[in-house]
């Protein structure tokens, strides 16, 4: 990757992935950056036919990856 990323004090952004944290949890959104609708973590939740169903939660105002 040839892009140069600058890190602001107290703020780190992971390019390409949303990574917004679920409130009151350690789960983070695994969708691509800039997605629409609810956040989703695909590697959690109950198993159905051997596959995790994932967890989703609504968007909040002024969210940041480093929350």
HELIX and SHEET records of a PDB file:
SHEET    1   A 2 UNK A  39  UNK A  41  0                                        
SHEET    2   A 2 UNK A  55  UNK A  57 -1                                        
SHEET    1   B 2 UNK A  47  UNK A  48  0                                        
SHEET    2   B 2 UNK A  51  UNK A  52 -1                                        
END                                                                             
